[in-house]
Amino acid sequence: MSALRGSSAMVVVVLWILLGALMTAKAQTHTPPESSSCAQRSNTSCAECLQNVTCLWCEPSKLCADYPVGKIFPPNSLCPLNDARWGVCWVNFQILIITMGVLVGVILIALLVCCCCCCKCEKIGNKREDVRAERQDRARKTRQKERRTEMHMRHDEIRQKYGLAKNNPYARMDER
């Protein structure tokens, strides 16, 4: 169980490091060289347009436009998703959305599986502890019963030795 927790914690740490490295690299490579509007970069190249992080490149029309910040996805009237580029020229928005959706889904499923496995391992551990405790309790009761019978046998031997043996176990000691 601790190995599972350690490995899942290691995976989370590695993912955070990779995410930080990617964000740092993206921030370093996409710093705008000058503050010029995106519309001035239309009819140039995708790489030149996307030097500014706020720009969106539309491939067929060679349009460089400001990214519509108020919306998550650029509207289809501005540029279709499979033709829109943002951040890098080799990934269109449609593939980016599908890839991010799949990655988030895989991460959520992996977390869910890890949580279920941890809970199951704890339940199995508790069951094992319960079985062990029950076994110890049975052994303790067996030893106690053996000691009690030995004690009764010793008492009976002592009674016989001193002539106090009872023929009727329910009879009083002073009636013989």
C-alpha positions in Angstrom: 0.0 0.0 0.0 2.8 2.4 0.8 4.5 1.5 -2.4 1.3 2.4 -4.3 1.1 5.8 -2.6 4.8 6.4 -3.2 4.5 5.6 -6.9 1.4 7.8 -7.4 3.1 10.6 -5.5 6.1 10.2 -7.8 4.0 10.3 -10.9 2.3 13.5 -9.7 5.6 15.2 -9.0 7.0 14.2 -12.4 3.9 15.5 -14.1 4.2 18.8 -12.3 7.8 19.1 -13.2 7.1 18.4 -16.9 4.2 20.8 -16.9 6.3 23.5 -15.3 9.1 22.9 -17.8 6.7 23.1 -20.8 5.1 26.3 -19.5 8.5 27.9 -18.9 9.8 26.9 -22.3 6.6 28.2 -24.0 6.8 31.5 -22.1 10.4 31.9 -23.1 9.9 31.1 -26.7 6.7 33.1 -27.2 7.6 36.4 -25.6 6.5 39.2 -28.0 9.5 40.9 -29.5 7.6 44.1 -29.8 4.1 45.2 -29.0 2.5 45.2 -32.4 -1.1 44.3 -33.2 -1.8 40.9 -34.7 -3.7 42.3 -37.7 -0.4 43.8 -39.0 1.0 40.3 -39.2 -1.7 39.0 -41.6 -0.5 37.6 -44.9 2.9 36.7 -43.4 3.8 33.3 -41.9 2.3 31.3 -39.1 5.6 31.4 -37.1 5.8 35.2 -37.4 2.2 35.7 -36.3 2.5 33.3 -33.3 5.5 35.1 -31.9 3.0 37.2 -30.1 1.0 35.0 -27.6 -2.2 36.9 -28.0 -2.4 36.2 -31.8 -4.4 33.5 -33.5 -3.4 32.2 -37.0 -5.9 31.0 -39.5 -4.2 28.8 -42.1 -6.3 29.0 -45.3 -7.0 32.8 -45.2 -3.5 33.6 -43.7 -5.2 35.8 -41.2 -3.5 36.8 -38.0 -6.0 38.0 -35.5 -6.2 38.8 -31.8 -7.3 35.8 -29.8 -10.9 36.3 -28.6 -10.2 36.3 -24.9 -13.8 36.4 -23.8 -14.4 33.0 -25.3 -12.7 29.7 -24.7 -12.6 28.6 -28.3 -12.4 31.0 -31.3 -15.7 31.4 -33.1 -16.2 29.5 -36.4 -16.8 32.9 -38.1 -13.3 34.0 -37.2 -11.6 30.7 -38.2 -12.7 27.0 -38.2 -11.1 25.0 -35.4 -9.3 22.6 -37.7 -7.6 25.6 -39.4 -6.9 27.7 -36.3 -3.4 27.7 -34.8 -2.4 29.1 -31.5 0.9 28.8 -29.6 2.5 26.5 -32.2 2.0 26.2 -35.9 2.0 22.4 -36.1 -1.1 21.8 -33.9 -4.5 22.9 -34.9 -7.2 23.7 -32.3 -9.3 20.7 -33.0 -6.4 18.3 -32.3 -5.4 20.4 -29.3 -8.9 20.1 -27.8 -9.2 16.4 -28.5 -5.7 15.7 -27.1 -6.3 17.8 -23.9 -9.7 16.1 -23.4 -8.1 12.6 -23.7 -5.2 13.5 -21.4 -7.6 15.0 -18.8 -9.8 11.9 -19.1 -6.8 9.5 -18.7 -5.5 11.4 -15.7 -9.0 11.4 -14.0 -9.4 7.7 -14.7 -5.9 7.0 -13.3 -6.7 9.0 -10.2 -10.0 7.2 -9.7 -8.3 3.8 -10.2 -5.6 4.7 -7.7 -8.2 5.9 -5.1 -10.2 2.6 -5.6 -7.0 0.5 -5.3 -6.0 2.3 -2.1 -9.4 1.9 -0.6 -9.5 -1.8 -1.6 -6.0 -2.4 -0.1 -7.1 -0.8 3.2 -10.2 -3.0 3.3 -8.2 -6.1 2.6 -5.7 -5.1 5.3 -8.5 -4.5 7.7 -10.0 -7.9 6.9 -6.7 -9.6 7.4 -6.3 -7.8 10.8 -9.8 -8.9 11.7 -9.1 -12.5 10.8 -5.8 -12.4 12.7 -7.5 -10.9 15.8 -10.3 -13.6 15.6 -7.7 -16.4 15.3 -5.8 -15.0 18.3 -9.0 -14.7 20.3 -9.9 -18.3 19.6 -6.4 -19.4 20.6 -6.6 -17.4 23.8 -10.0 -18.9 24.7 -8.7 -22.4 24.0 -5.7 -21.9 26.3 -8.0 -20.4 29.0 -10.3 -23.5 28.7 -7.3 -25.8 29.0 -6.0 -24.0 32.1 -9.5 -24.1 33.7 -9.8 -27.9 33.1 -6.2 -28.4 34.5 -7.2 -26.3 37.6 -10.3 -28.4 38.1 -8.3 -31.6 37.8 -5.8 -30.4 40.4 -8.6 -29.4 42.8 -10.2 -32.8 42.4 -6.9 -34.5 43.1 -6.4 -32.4 46.2 -10.0 -33.2 47.4 -9.4 -36.9 46.9 -6.0 -36.8 48.7 -7.6 -35.3 51.8 -10.8 -37.3 51.5 -13.0 -34.4 50.5 -14.1 -35.9 47.2 -17.7 -35.5 46.5 -19.7 -38.4 45.1 -22.5 -36.0 44.2 -21.0 -32.8 42.8 -24.2 -31.0 43.9 -24.0 -32.1 47.6 -22.8 -29.8 50.3 -19.3 -30.3 51.6 -20.3 -30.9 55.3 -22.8 -33.8 54.4 -20.9 -37.0 53.8 
